[in-house]
Amino acid sequence: MKLSNVVNIAVFVAGLDEEYQNNIISGINDFSRKNNINVSYFAAFGGMIDSRLFDIGEYSIYSLANLKQFQGAILMTNTINDSGMKEQISSRIKESGIPAVVFDCDTISEFYNISINNTDAMREMVRHVIKDHGAKTINYISGPMSNPEAVERLLAFREVMAENNLPVDEERIYYGEFRRFDGHDAIEAYMQSGMELPDAFICANDAMALTAVSTLEKYGFCVPLDVIVTGFDYTYSARNYCPAITSVKRPLNEMGKMACSIILDLINKNKPKYAPLEATCVFTESCGCNPPVESNFSEFRKITYNKMESANSNIRKLNILSARLADTENANEFIEIIRDFAGELECEHFSLCLARGWQDGRFCEYTENIGTNFDNMESPLVWNNGNSASVEFFNGEEMFPVPQNTGGNVNYFLPLHYRNKVLGYYIITNSEFPINSLLCHTFTMTISNSIENLCKISHINKAMEELNRIYVIDPMCNIFNRNGFIKHADEIFNDCVANNKTVMITFIDMDGLKFINDNYGHDEGDFAIMQLASVIKDCCDRDSICARFGGDEFVIFDSNATEDTPYVLEQRINDKLACQNKILSKPYTISASVGSVVCTVDSSYTLFRIIKMADEIMYDVKKKKKNSRTGMNS
């Protein structure tokens, strides 16, 4: 359900843990709150775990977005490294017809592109390193070639190297994913290559530059005395690092605000107010230049401490959550723990949305070409400012289990999955926690793993129940076998002994089974045994225990017997068999010999002793039948 007077914007993004994304998101959120816009982020952490199956599960969240519920879309597809997934998202937006804004991508004419002049800034950066610092041998740490910005920056690097007649050694180019760990991996790859130390490492963004510097320092190199390192984006961490990273300052917060403003203009059929955005180089310590005078060390110390304090607090909370979830054995315990933790997220709303029947291991069907089918969903937890409820069923097209009835909300939709098995998703509304996504990602994986563990426990319990059933139930006759009889009758028998109660044991042996097997086959013999078992079961009282004791032998235990009980039972069995034979019209007759013992038991009796007594009585009955009939085989 969408409010007619509120604009709803969908944002597609990956890698919330990077400062580039944070700065743009901050601009989007500021604008949306001030203008009563609901913005919904469909966010994945693809490319983080180096697992294709994991990425498939992460990217499932993009197929959740029901574009009929939105008036506009912002595509941060430059943060998504999977080219196929970017194409799927772009195609869906085109088909929807809603206005869309994309960043630094002018290849899709249907979308409004907001670009920053990255190319000129990278050219200036490379010229500065060459001209002002005399660098001749340069390593380059690139983003993925599926990203237009990464392509532009690498091309600018090659152009400036060429204009200065400096060769580009392809072995000195490392292709990463714009993630922080790529800087570390690039330095490790260089150290293993055996090449001489370059004059500079030019990095396509700050996240990679920071880990490149820290890794170089671990190997004993000093930046910038031994080697220059530069970045791109001028993030908070980069400009306050030691050494401060030479970088390119970009108006990312302004990009986010501008994207929302353009969406509103396009919705209202107005021509968007747009001015090209420029990037500027900031030359500082990591290339050997002086730091800018704008640095405020006191403020940096306060902010850094607050970040550390917040991170330590969240880590402690997540550790407690992990420990508590590790002890859960059922869905109710799991939901209770998540409900308690929702209050720690400092959010207004939290919804856990799972495939209906998730407790039994059901999950959302996923096909890479189509996406995920979120049709059949439930929300076992809807947390709203301290109050919690549940929704038994909702269609995934609604996205929210409970409609959002106000504007100015910031919603984060994050995927829950185990590898490529999609379990569902959760929604956090009006919280800064998802932006602190190193912890948010850990929280997400903790929930997913716990759900998967619960499903496995459920499967194990069902398997154990089935094994126990097989252990005590005769599979052919569907009544107790010998093990089941002893297990259930023994406890009742001991109680009868303790209280000197009267019990009855009846032993039943089928007549003529060999004759049926020899003349009509073993399948008919099995059929006859099953018919006899069915008759015996039907003739027993509710409190009686009956079992198949052997091939064609059955036993009944009754703890509420009288002297007349055996005669009533035997007559009932014979009458029922006669009726059954008439209905079946087989060329043979199903019959049985019955022997019963009724006695008041005390400590001198055992269950097997009375069974043996009943067996002997049954055998006498069978002998008499044998003597009185001809042609009968037993």
DAURDA-V635195 format. One record per helix or strand of 2 or more residues. SS is the DSSP state (H for helix, E for strand). FROM is the first residue (numbers start at 0). TO is the last residue. Records with the same first field share a line. If there is no record, write none. Layout:
BEGIN
SS=FROM-TO ; FROM-TO
END
This chain:
BEGIN
E=7-13 ; 37-43 ; 71-74 ; 98-102 ; 111-113 ; 137-141 ; 172-174 ; 199-202 ; 227-229 ; 245-248 ; 279-281 ; 348-354 ; 365-366 ; 370-371 ; 376-383 ; 386-393 ; 409-417 ; 420-428 ; 501-510 ; 544-547 ; 552-557 ; 590-599
H=18-33 ; 51-63 ; 66-68 ; 76-78 ; 82-95 ; 117-131 ; 147-162 ; 169-171 ; 179-192 ; 205-217 ; 235-238 ; 251-266 ; 284-286 ; 296-325 ; 330-344 ; 357-359 ; 395-397 ; 432-434 ; 436-471 ; 481-497 ; 512-519 ; 521-538 ; 564-583 ; 606-627
END
